[in-house]
Amino acid sequence: MTLDEARREEVLKTLREHAKRITAPKRAVVEVLVGAHDHLTADEVTRHVQQVRPDVSPSTVYRILEELEGLALVVHSHTGHAAAVYHLAGRSHGHVTCEVCHVTYEVPSDIFNRVARELDSTLGFELDRHHVALSGICAQCRHRLRVKL
């Protein structure tokens, strides 16, 4: 069994354990998320699903994503000015988005863990690293901006 097959079966098993029906549209959404090598917007998930199941509406995809998120199987993040993106829960990480080129980068959890500890110890603030990306300017854009000056 491949890693993708194992992840798919793990998600479907969790759905069954919570007495959730495994419909064809739900299975298609899970397949898209398992096969994704990047974070996808709901519209992108819908387009991929509709390639194999053209009858699945965007509202159905949104409901499925909400259900999967409610079971902590999917995480969504707001990355700058773009639409929210979704990915399977698992490896913990954070996001930073460049305000110039709008590229979003995954940041290893240990970096965000240090920030989270500092925020907690100084402000009593608990960081939700998944929901919102930190914004700034990436190294490439900073370099391009300096060259123009």
N, C-alpha and C positions, 0 to 999 in steps of 0.2 A: 504494500500500500504506500502510495506517495505521500509526501507531507501535505499537499493540497487535499488529497482524498481524506486523510486523517482529520484535517481541520474541518472539512465539510461534515464528516460524520460526527465530530464533536459538537458542532453547532446544532445539527439535526437531533442528536441525542438530548441535548439540553432543552430544545423545544419540546420534545416528547415528554421529558421529565416534568415539564411545566404544563402538561396537558394541552399543548398547542397543536393545532392541525398542521400537517405538512402538505400544503397545497402546491400545485405546479408553479404558480407565480412566486411563492415563498422559496421554493427550491431553486428557482432561477436566480432570484436575488442573492441567495447564499452562494450559488456558483459564481456569480459575477464578483462578489466581494472576496471570495477565496482566491479567485484567479487574478485579482487586481494586484498590480505591482506598485500601485500608488494610491493615494487617497482620491476618492471620486465624489463628485457632487451627486445629488439625487437625480439630476437630469442625465448625467453620464451613466449612472446605474440604470436608469430607465432605458436609455438608448441601447445599452448592451443587452438588457433583458429582452427588449422588443426585437432584437435580431433573432432570437430563438422562440420568443412568445409574443408575436405582434399584438395580441389581444390584451396584453397587460397595460393598464392605464397608469399614468404618472401618479395619480392619487393612491392607487394600490401599492405602488413602490414606496411612496412616503409612509403609508400605514405600516408596511412590513418593516421598513427601517426603524420606525418608532417602536414597534414591538420588539425588534431585535435589540434596540438600545435599552429598552425597559428591562430586558433580561441580562443586561451587561455583556451582550455578545458583540455589540457594535458601539463604536465611539464616534461622535461627531465633533468637529472643531470649526471654529470661525477663524479663517485665515485672512485677515485684512479686509478688503472691500469686496471680496468675491463671495460667492455662495458658500454655505457650509459644506464641508467635505466629510465623508464617512469612510471608516475602515474597520476591519474586524478588531475586536479587543484582543489584547495579548501583550506583546512587547511594549512596555511603558516608555513613552517618549514625549517630548514637548515639541512645539513648533515656533519658528521665527519667520516672519514675512518681511521681505524687502519692500519699502514704500516706493522705491523707484521702479524696479523691474517686476515687482509683484510675485517673485518666486518665493515659495515657501519651502523651508528646510526643516527636516526632522533633527531634533537635538536629543542626544542621549539623555536618559533619565538621570544619570549621576549629576549632570550640570544643573538640571532643574531641581534635583533633590537638595543641592547646596543652597539654591535660591529659596526654595520652600522652607528649609530649616531657618535661614536668616530672617525671612518674613515672619515666620512663626515666633521665633525667639524675640524679635525686636518689636513687632506690632501685634502679635497674637493672631496673625492673618494666615488662613489656610489656603494655599494656592491650588487651583484647579488647572493643572497643566494641560489637560486635554481640550478643554472647551474653547479657549481663546489663544491665538498666537500672539507672541510679543512682536512688536513691530520696530523697525529700524532701517538701516541701510547696509546692504551686504558689501563684502570686501570689493567685489568687482565694480559695483556702482560707485563706491567711495573712491576707488582708484580713477574711474572715468571722470568723476566730478572734480577731483584734484587736478587732473591733466587739463581740463577745460579752463581752470583758473589760471 
